[in-house]
Amino acid sequence: MIELKNVSKVYRNNHIALSNINLTIKKGEFVFVVGPSGAGKSTIIKLLMKEVEPTNGEIYVNGMKLTELKRKEVPYFRRNLGVVFQDFRLLQDRTIFENVAFAMEIIEASSREIKKRVPQMLTLVGLSSKANQYPHQLSGGEQQRVAIARALANNPSILICDEPTGNLDPDTSWEIMKIIDDINKSGTTVIMATHARDIVDKMKKRVVAIEKGVIVRDQQRGVYGYED
Ligand SMILES: Nc1ncnc2c1ncn2[C@@H]1O[C@H](COP(=O)(O)OP(=O)(O)OP(=O)(O)O)[C@@H](O)[C@H]1O
């Protein structure tokens, strides 16, 4: 479970990115976070990853109070999170297999586990045949599937996606959404920040809308609801 209690974030330049956010996300939910550019969506994601600290308020993820986590506990905490970004963020000088393996090497998984798990993840995203290729040899959609495989390698309970379809054409975006939806159906909590109106409208999931750092709407089976 994820809980933000009275969370505010003021950046160093005194910009108020989030103001008194209260949000609870249950295990297994699928939540879209929508809102105009600059509304604070990425800031929420960075707070959940403990990449930035809140100025005020409390954040709990899977029973851990993030503001009280010690520096050395952060890697352990992050094992529970898989993260996918708009720009894929693959290592260009490593193969597809090595990119997925890298996530497991960080948590010091054994080479035996890695050899077993990476092919399973590549099969899940339909890329077994590309294991020995390099990112630049893959299409954008394929690269995003690698990023998803990497995000899931350590079996996280939460998948966080920041604009995962932002660089993809509509058909490819839907292929990615099908994979993310299946991951959610298998029990993983999904939080996805997006500007993709069509996807939000068709998926009929919970929608949390943010404007100027404030939650202005929180709907089950919601819609995108912006003209941008
Ligand atoms: N490191 C930072 N220092 C100062 N201001 C920042 C910083 N990061 C973000 N901001 C500001 O905080 C506000 C919220 O930014 P955030 O990136 O969370 O928005 P967003 O909703 O994700 O936008 P987009 O849809 O364009 O990605 C913006 O006004 C942004 O300029």
PDBQT file of the ligand as one rigid body, heavy atoms in Angstrom, charges set to zero:
ROOT
HETATM    1  N1  LIG A 301      14.347  20.205  -9.384  1.00  0.00    +0.000 N 
HETATM    2  C1  LIG A 301      13.458  21.189  -9.503  1.00  0.00    +0.000 A 
HETATM    3  N2  LIG A 301      13.749  22.432  -9.082  1.00  0.00    +0.000 NA
HETATM    4  C2  LIG A 301      12.861  23.418  -9.194  1.00  0.00    +0.000 A 
HETATM    5  N3  LIG A 301      11.611  23.284  -9.694  1.00  0.00    +0.000 NA
HETATM    6  C3  LIG A 301      11.267  22.076 -10.133  1.00  0.00    +0.000 A 
HETATM    7  C4  LIG A 301      12.160  20.965 -10.064  1.00  0.00    +0.000 A 
HETATM    8  N4  LIG A 301      11.524  19.863 -10.575  1.00  0.00    +0.000 NA
HETATM    9  C5  LIG A 301      10.307  20.287 -10.946  1.00  0.00    +0.000 A 
HETATM   10  N5  LIG A 301      10.132  21.591 -10.677  1.00  0.00    +0.000 N 
HETATM   11  C6  LIG A 301       8.918  22.391 -10.916  1.00  0.00    +0.000 C 
HETATM   12  O1  LIG A 301       7.862  21.800 -10.196  1.00  0.00    +0.000 OA
HETATM   13  C7  LIG A 301       6.656  21.793 -10.961  1.00  0.00    +0.000 C 
HETATM   14  C8  LIG A 301       6.133  20.356 -11.104  1.00  0.00    +0.000 C 
HETATM   15  O2  LIG A 301       7.036  19.640 -11.936  1.00  0.00    +0.000 OA
HETATM   16  P1  LIG A 301       6.778  18.117 -12.370  1.00  0.00    +0.000 P 
HETATM   17  O3  LIG A 301       7.978  17.700 -13.136  1.00  0.00    +0.000 OA
HETATM   18  O4  LIG A 301       6.389  17.324 -11.179  1.00  0.00    +0.000 OA
HETATM   19  O5  LIG A 301       5.529  18.304 -13.342  1.00  0.00    +0.000 OA
HETATM   20  P2  LIG A 301       4.788  17.252 -14.284  1.00  0.00    +0.000 P 
HETATM   21  O6  LIG A 301       3.353  17.310 -13.936  1.00  0.00    +0.000 OA
HETATM   22  O7  LIG A 301       5.478  15.956 -14.201  1.00  0.00    +0.000 OA
HETATM   23  O8  LIG A 301       5.022  17.907 -15.704  1.00  0.00    +0.000 OA
HETATM   24  P3  LIG A 301       5.186  17.217 -17.160  1.00  0.00    +0.000 P 
HETATM   25  O9  LIG A 301       3.837  16.715 -17.552  1.00  0.00    +0.000 OA
HETATM   26  O10 LIG A 301       5.623  18.379 -18.036  1.00  0.00    +0.000 OA
HETATM   27  O11 LIG A 301       6.229  16.163 -17.038  1.00  0.00    +0.000 OA
HETATM   28  C9  LIG A 301       6.995  22.444 -12.295  1.00  0.00    +0.000 C 
HETATM   29  O12 LIG A 301       6.578  23.791 -12.241  1.00  0.00    +0.000 OA
HETATM   30  C10 LIG A 301       8.504  22.351 -12.377  1.00  0.00    +0.000 C 
HETATM   31  O13 LIG A 301       9.044  23.429 -13.097  1.00  0.00    +0.000 OA
ENDROOT
TORSDOF 0
